[in-house]
Amino acid sequence: MKRIAIVDYGSGNVRSVRKALERAGQSVRGTVSTIVTDDPDDLMSVDGIVLPGVGHFADCAAALRSRSGLIEAIHEAVFSHGRPFMGICVGMQLLATFGEEDQITPGLDWISGSVGRLRPSSSRLPIPHMGWNTLLEVSNHPVLAGLGDEPHVYFTHSYAITPKETQDIAAQTDYGGSIAAAVARGPLFGTQFHPEKSQTVGQKILLNFLNWRPG
Amino acid sequence: MLKVRVIPCLDVKDGRTVKGVQFVDLKDAGDPVSLARAYDSQGADELCFLDITASVEGRGAMIEVIERTADECFMPLTVGGGVRTPDDMVTMLRAGADKVAINTAAVMEPDIVSACARKVGRQAVVVAVDVRRSTEDGEPKWGVYTHGGRRPAGIDAIEFIRHVVSLGAGEILLTSMDRDGTKEGYDLQLLQAARKVSSVPIIASGGAGNVDHMAQAIAVGGADAVLAASIFHFGEASVSEAKMAIARAGAPVRLARKDKA
């Protein structure tokens, strides 16, 4: 029995993330249950943590910080107990040192880097970067295993993370230049795209996450 | 490379799909969730639900449709119809939608676009622009219409698109009311004119009669996505046939594994 917490801090498509994880969990040996919570105590007893997030970096960061003890609890579960963590979209971007959306806002700084506006090489490319794009330079990270040739995943964003250390980039995509599509560092994993909306490829990624034991 | 999107659109009234959908191998084509499931397995890139219900009760039914669809179709969902405030938008997003389209409210009070973008992020804010064509000094012009295309707003559509993009629209769903239901093809000049002023993606809508029309909307009109209803619902073309026509026209699409061989 595996329990996964989806952190509900008032931002993000919690319902879709939950349902997609539960569907992926049907292929895991044993059973998977999910809880949607913002209670730090709940995070002490789960086997994995998912942090969704959509919207404005500053708003998401403020919402997360407004819940007393929540960040500390995530930190302890992940870094002291080695529980796997997955951030999705802005939930991933919050791992960075700071975000530049409208203003400079400090992030969690668990992955060194910044979150800045997309600047594709061609001004003809629309922003937001919206739709299905191919994952490139996919690392051998366990969460990205077995995706097949040219996996397509669904993106919808105007800002992206630039990790300071290139080895923290687990996969890229191209949109008038490289974008970090997934980042990973120790027990932390994060996607700019939406695995919960990426049909079979997304389901495979969520299944891999459920089976992942960070070393 | 980012792929062009093919988006089936479902009109929903009181929780049921309308337009007498005849879908191959589908027991209950009136059930939007069954239809969504079929398009999911066809490899649709996104689904669009337009709520054409007038009543408050019907509104609740729409939320339930979104929830039931999102619970089993793990793909992007856009919902529109009757959305007036940022809170309406949040309700739809929490039900499982990824993007919400606003139409009449954005025309009546354009600042609502900024308020929505601030609340949910601009990537979730679609402005649905319904237009009708006229000719002025031999040049085509397009006017904005509201209330399901019935009421002229007296606003130039291209100027309106420029304005709502500057206010925070993340995408434009551009429907030619003249072409809608005619099967004569999308209004390519309209798409080209909109493309020139919009820095956000444009979804072409209204007039698809065959898959080559979709390819033209992309290759000639410069659209980022094509939306169609009846051509898919009546089984005249499948999503993968549409994608193959677009690919033949030289635009990138996401083909299902079985279509590649």
Interface residues (C-beta under 8 A of the other chain):
Chain A: N13 V14 R15 S16 K19 A20 R23 V54 G55 H56 V90 L125 P126 I127 P128 H129 M130 G131 W132 N133 T134 G148 H152 Y154 F155 T156 H157 S158 D174 Y175 H194 E196 K197 S198 Q199 G202 Q203
Chain B: M1 L2 K3 V4 R5 D40 D45 E46 E67 A70 D71 E72 F74 M75 P76 L93 R94 A95 G96 D98 K99 R118 K119 V120 G121 R122 Q123 A124 G170 E171 S198 S199 V200 P201 I202 D224 A225 R254 R257
